[in-house]
Amino acid sequence: MSNRPLILVTNDDGITAPGVIALVNIMKPLGDVVVVAPDSPQSGMGHAITLDSTLHIEKINIAGQDYEAYSCSGTPADCVKIAVNEILYRKPDLCVSGINHGSNSSINVIYSGTMSAAIEAGIEGIPAIGFSLLDTSWNADFKASEAYIRSIAKNVLDNGLTEGVVLNVNIPKIAKEDIKGVKICRQAKANWKEVFDKRKTPQGKDYYWLTGTFVNYDKGEDTDEWALKNNYISLVPVHFDLTAHHSIQKLNTWSFNE
């Protein structure tokens, strides 16, 4: 066993996605890397876990690969659970998820399989970061952000994270020389205006495709959306305690009579 940090790498685009391979190469100078990732794309799965069917893992070998890698038949959250409980010889020092092909800023964090994997690691007490590039292309270029990703990961390894917090990092699709740096942000108040494209099968049965438009309602200059539009990498600390603490006092004024 090595004395170097143990780094778990996962994602939601699948174990063959260029983003996860890029992330592995960025992490290798920082520690010993083990990959556990879905065997097929799992985008938009959120924090789903597999309860009603079996899970399968398979050790895979790719030409030139110098790290351990396992494909998992489950969701991104499943990948973290099974890595911690069945694959790894000890708890990782860091879990990194991504690099996602596409944005996970603002409200997208709720739906994101990338971030759900990071959040699952956080629940397990593992410092965790989700990385996303605002480029949905399979052939996205991750080189511009490599140094920043490694620097953020090294900071987490060196300094740790507040208990219950994981990092949501989004990277604009721009050239390296145009990136202004990393900005610590809050999540923008934004949402999707959804539209269902209704169609008919040849048999006359209705079916639907979910489409929509992303709308940012937040004019603040301290948000992830503002940072990304202004050529910064956004870094949002996210916590998985969903308690609305500010609402407790008001709710305690209610009367609950039988």
Protein Blocks (a to p, Z undefined) as FASTA:
>chain_A
ZZbdcdddddfeojkbmklmmmmmmmmmnmccdddddfbdcehkljadcfkbccdddddd
dehiacdcdddfbdfklmmmmmmmmmpmbdcfbdcedjdeddfehjllmmpmklmmmmmm
mmnopacddddddbfbfkbcfklmmmmmmmmmmmmmmnopaehiacddddddddfklpgb
jcddddddddddddddddddfkopacdddddddddfbfbfkbfklmmmnopacdddddfb
fbdfklmmmmmmpccdZZ
